[in-house]
Amino acid sequence: MERRERYGEYAVAVAAGYERLFWGAAGVAVMTGVGNLGALAPGLPPSDSAWGLALTVKLAGVLGLLLGSVPRTLLVARCDAAGTVGDGVRTLRRGYGATALYLTGVLALAEVLAHG
């Protein structure tokens, strides 16, 4: 087996495992966020306040992260079905890099929201 083919198989296996962890963690984050909103709903500030605006932007950011991750997950599933990354390795690298940068921004916004 060629070295490049083995790399592709390992990359797909790691990516598929990451996708399962990512979506599981995203589900937990969404569930805890919804639970917190439910617990705090009567006391939430209006969206025209600084805190309310930050919360709205954070929720939109999380939604953007989830929607933007769907194409990456579909590409990993397609590569997993084929058993190799093939020509999709560059696309996967860019997808994971973009996800990391975007998630860093969402986390920074969450920090600002939590600590002002």
Disulfide bonds with the S-S distance in Angstrom:
none
